[in-house]
Amino acid sequence: MALILLSYDWRIALLSFIFVPISIITVNFWGGKTKKAGEEIWELQTKYETFLHANFQNWKDIKINNLEEAQFDELNGHYKKISRIWFINQLYLHLGITYSFFTKNFITQLFIYFIGGLFVIKGYSEVGVLLVFISFYGQFFGCIESISNSMMNFKNDSVKIEKVIEILNLEAGKKPYKHIEGTDINVENLKFTYEGKDSLVLDDISFTVSKGEHLAIVGESGSGKSTLAKLLTAQIKPQGGTVRIGGIDINTVNSESVPEKVSIVAQEPVLFNMTIRENLFLAKADATDAELIECCHRASIYDFIETLPNILDTIIGEKGVKLSGGQKQRLSIARAFLQDWDIIIFDESTSALDNENENDIITELKSLSAGKTMISIAHRLSTILDCDKVMVLKDGVMVAFDTHENLCNRNETYDFLFQNQYSKEVNHAVSKSYYNRYPAVN
């Protein structure tokens, strides 16, 4: 199109082309402001969604403490901030688009009529040539206007695109998906700290769990137990050391490789605003009703499910808000039973259960765990005594790694934990049977 304009009247064409870079520069200016406002909207929306999530999760506490009005005021504040920045974002976006429209339909047309008129008067051009030139120039600048509008819209959407790419992008140099064969775990010189912290959360942790073994991890709150569980499932990356499963460093393979081999049942179960059936399907999409019912029986939750109006098709709410803490944990454990896992990690996943329910579930776990590797972040004695090994963490350091029998009365940290935390949880029946088998801490 530009060549056609030059062929009709190169002088008017060259003069009129000056509006092309001006238009692009102006659109880039408004586009930059649009993008900056979009980044602010993203940050505000993140805070807003975090606020909503916290309120949905803790709605009972908010209601009990009569905090509805205060939370509503804060919600309104978030909404006003987002609305103000959104208005600015849309203002910049439409200013850029309006400029392109105004330039095409007014400024350039006026300029060409003026310059073309002078050229006709001076005899440098003809009226017919000028009219044809104006017609073609309208089509030419229409393309420029479309490009400018696309640039504005792209600038506006680029924040979202960058965030999606950031989430989906795998780390540079990471190897592709690889199937992990073995179930033995080998950890060497593991070091980890959270961003913004100076001290290490875990310092120089090394241990081995062979196929089929059951390891208990104990320690005071904040000793690094849950962090270690996250490292073993590649949810977070260490600053030093390696975690190998079946001889493969899990931080050198695609993150999809690990969940196929390792399952984690957390203290705060991951449940969705779906039916019980659909939450269980996350573990095994083609599970039959018989399989679902069996795993729920094993997790001691099916008796409760039968009392619900829609049984397995009952919606449990966001994060299982319609269930009690113990019911959520039992449902999460039922999902673990449904999975064909080789390694399973229980991160205090029975902390909300009473001793009777916990012992029943542990009995089921033992029957299903033959040949499988298990790691329990323990909070009760009953989950420790029958483990093959016990790891003791203190301030991020592994201070002991041995059997319960060898640790009792021989390790100060373990004795303290045993006496002050675990022995309090032992009921009469457990104390009768276990204290006959193992030495008590005095």
N, C-alpha and C positions, 0 to 999 in steps of 0.2 A: 504493500500500500504506500509506503514511504517513497518507493521508486516511481510510482505513478504520479505522486504529488510533485516530485522533482522534475518529472518529464513535462508536466503542464507549465509550471512556473517555479524554477529552482530558487529564485530570490525570495518570493513569498513563503515557499516551503521552508527554507533555512531559517527565516525569521520566526515562523510559527512553531518550528521544532523546539524553540527555547522553552516552551511550556511543558515539554515532556519531563526533563530533569527537575524542573521546579515542582511539578506535580508529584513526582516520586519522592523528592526530598521532604516535601510538606507531609505527604502520607506517612513517611518514615517517622517524622517528628510526632505526629498524633498517634501513630501506631506504638511508638515507644512509651508514650504516656498511658495508652490503653493497656499495654502489657504490664506496666508497673502497677496500675490499679488492679489488674487481674491477679497479680501475685499477692497483693494485700487482701483481696477477696478470698483467695485460697487459704491464707493464713488464718483469717477471721473465721472462715467456715470450718477449718480444722478445730479451732478452739470451741466453736459452737457445737460441733458434733461430739467433741470430747465431753462438753458440759451435759449434753443430752444423754449421752451414754452413761455418765456417772449418775444422773438423775433416775434413769430407767433402772439402773442396777441397784440403787439405794432408795427406791421410792418408799419402802416401808419405814426406813429411818427418818426420811423427810416428813412423812405423815405423822409418825409418833412424836417427833420433836416440833411439830407445828411450824415447819419451815416453808410451807407452800408459797406464802406471799413473798418471802425473801428470794426464793428460787425463781418465782415468776418475774420479779423485778430484774434479776440478773439475766434471765432469758430475754426479756424485753430490751435490755441493754445490748446484748449480742445482736439482736435483730436490727436495732437502730444503726449500729456500726456497719453491719453488712449492707443495709439499705443505702446508707450514705455513700459508701465506696462503690457500690453497684451503680448508683446514679452517676457518679463521676466517671466510671468506666464506660458506661453507655454514652455519656456526653462526649468523651474523647473519640469514641468509635464513630459516632454519627457526625461529629465535626469533620473528621477525615473524609468520610463518605460524601458529606454535603459539599466539602471543598472541591472534590473531584467533579461532582455534578455541576457546581457553579462554574468551575473553570471551563468545562466542556461547553456548556450551554449559554454562557454569558461572556466571560472574559475572552476566550479564544475567538469566539464568533465576532465579538466587537472589534478585536484586534485585526482580524483578517479583513473584515469589511472596511475598516479604516485604512489599513496599509494597501489593500487591494484597490480601494477607491482612489487613493493617491497615485498608485501605479497606472490605473486606467486614465486618470486626468493627465498624468505626465506622458502618457503614450507608451509606457513600458509593458502594458498588458492590455487585454481586451475583456469586455464585459462577459462574453460567453465563456472564455477561459476561466475567469474569476468565479462564475457561478458553478461551473463543473468542479473547480478546485475546492470550493466551499462544501459541495456535496460529498466529495471523496474525503475531505479533511474531517467531516463529521463522523464518517465511518472509522477513520484512522484513530481519532481521539476517543471514540467509543470503546475501542479495544484497550486504549491506555486507561480509560476510566474503569473498565472491568478488572484489569490487572491491579489497579490501585485499590479497588474495593476488596479484591481477593487478599491483597497484602494486609489490609486493615483487619479483615476477619481472621486471617492466619495469625496476626500478632495477638489478637484477642484470645484465640484458642490455643496459642503456643504454650501457655502456662500449663494447661491441662495435658497437652501432648507430652511436654517435658516430664511431668509428674508420672504419667503412665509409663513412659520409657524408663524412668528412674526405678520404678517398681519392678518392671519386667526384665530389665537388663541384668544379665548374669555378670559376675565379676570377670574382669579381663584375665585371660590366661586360664580360665577354669576349664577342666576337662569335661567332655560330654557325658551323658548318662552311661553308667556302668553298673551291671548287676553284681551285687555283693553276695558271694557264695557262703562264706563261713559265718559263725555266730560268736566266735571268741572276740573279746574286747581287750585291746592293749592300749593303755594311755601312758605317754612318756613326757615328763617334764612340762606338764600343762600349766600355762600361766594365763590369767585373764583379769582384766579390769574394765569397768564400765567407763564410758566417755565422761570426762569431767572429774573423775576420781584420781587421786594421786596414788593411793595404796592399792595393792593387788587384792582382788576378791578371792582368787585362787593362786597359790604360789607353789610351783614345782611339784605338781601332783603326778605320781606314777603308780600304776597298778595294772594287774591283769585279771580278767574274769574268763575262765575257760567255758567252753560249750556245756550247757546244762547246769552250770553253777548258779546259786542264788546268793547275791551280795546285798547286805544291808548297809546303808550309809546313815550314820548318826552324827549329831552335833547340835550345838545350841543354835537358836535363831540367828541368822546372819552369818553363819559359818561358811556358807557357799554351797550348800547341798543342792538347792534348786538350780543354781547357776551351773553346777556340774551336770545336772540332768539335761539342761538346755544344750550344753556343749556336746554331750554324748549323742544328741539327736540333730546336731548341726543347725540348731535354731540361731545360734550365735557363733562367732568365729573367735578362736583364741589368739592372744598376742604372741604366744610362744608355745612350743610343744606340738604333739600330734595325738590324734584319736584314731585308732585303726580298728576297723571291724572286718573280720575275715582277712586280715592282712592289708586292707585297703585304707589309706588315709581318707576319711570321709570329707575332709575339707578340700580335696583335690578332684572331687567328682561332682556331677550335677546334683543339686539339692533334692531332686526327685528320687535319687537312688536310695537315700537313707530311710524315708518313711516306709518303703516296701519291706525293709528288714526290721526296723525298730518302731515300736508303738509306745507312746507315753500316755499315762492316765494321770492327769494333773489334779492338784487339790481343788482348783477352781475349774470344773469341767467346761469344755467348749461345747455349748449347746445352742441350737438355733431356734428361731421362732417358727418352728414347723411341728409336725406331729411326732409322737414318739417313734412311730414306724419310720418316718423319713430321717430322723436323727440316727436311728440304728442302721439305716441303709447307707449312711456315709461310710460305715465300716465294710459292708458287703452289699452291693447294690442289687444282687440277684438272690438275696436270702429269702427263704420261704417262711411262711407264718410259723411253721413248726420250729424252725431254727431260731426265729425271733423269740418265741415263747420260751424255748429251752434256755437261751442265754439269759433271759430276764429271770427265770426261775433260779438259775445258778447265782445270779447277782442279788437274789432275795428282794426283788422289786415287783414281780409279777402279781403277787397278792394285792398290792396297792393298785397296779394298773387295772386289774379287773374291777375295781370299785369306781373307775372313771366312766363317765357317760358314753364316751366313744372308744374306750379301751385303748388299743394301740394307735388309733386315729385321733387321739386327743392332742390338741395344740398346747405346747407347754410354755409359750411366751419367750420373749427375748432373754437369752442366757438361762432359760429354764426357770424364769421368775415365778411360775406357778407351782414349782416344786420346792420342797424343803432342801436344806443343804445335804442331808443324808440321802434323800431320793435322787438328787442330781448326781451325787457320787456313785450311787448304785447303777443308775442308768449309764453313766460313763463306763463303769466296769463291765456292764452287760455288753456294751459296744466293743470293749476290748476282748471279751470272750468270743465275740462273733468274728473277729479278725483272725486270719491265719498268720500270726506273728511268730517270728523266731526269737526276737529279743523284746522284752517288755519292761518298761520302767514305771514304777508306781511312785509318784511324787506326793507323798502324804495323802494318797487318794482315798483312804478310809478314815480320815481324821474326824469326819462328822458322823461316823457310825458308832453304835454301841458295841460293847465287846462281843455280844452274842452274834450280831449280824456280821461283824468283822471276822470272827472265827469261822463262821459258815462260809464266807467268801474265800478266806484263805485256804480252807479245806478244798474248795472247788478249784482254786488256782493250782494247788499242789497236784491235783489229779490231772489237770490239763497241761502242766508245765514240764512233763517228762521229756527230756532231751532239749528243752528250751532254756535260754538264758534269761534270768530275772534279776532286776535291781530294784530294791525297795528303799526309798527314803523314809526311814521309820520314825514313828512317834510313839509306838507302844511296844511293850516287851514281847507280846505274842507274835510280832512280825520279825523279831530278831533271833529268837532262840534256835529256830530250826534252819537258819541261814548257814550256808557253807562258810562264808567269811563276813566279817564286820569291818567297815572302814569308819574311823573316827576322825572327824574334821574339827579343827579349832582355829578360828580366825583365818580361814582360808588355807590352812596347812594340814596335811594328813599326818596326824600324830600317832596313828596305830592302824594296822591292817592284819587281822588275825581272826581266829574263831572266838565265839563268845566265851567258851571255857578258858581259853588262854588269856583273854583280856580281863576277866573278872579278878578283882583283888590284885591285879598286876599293872594296870594302867590307871593313873590318877584321873585323867579326863573321862575315861569310860566309866569308872566307878562313880564319879560325880553325876554324870548323865543318868546312869542306871538308878542311882538312889533318888535323885531329885526330879526326874522326869518319868522314866519308864515304870518304876515299881509302883508309882501312884495309880497307874492305869490297870494294874493286875487285879482281876476279881478273885473271889475266894477259890473258885474251881481251878483257875489257872495257877494261882499261888501254890495250891496243894500239889498239883502234878509237876510243875516246873521246878519249884524250889527243892524237890526231892532229887531232881536230875542235875541241877546246877548249883554252884555255891552262891549263897546270898551275899550281898554287900553289907557290911556292918560299919 
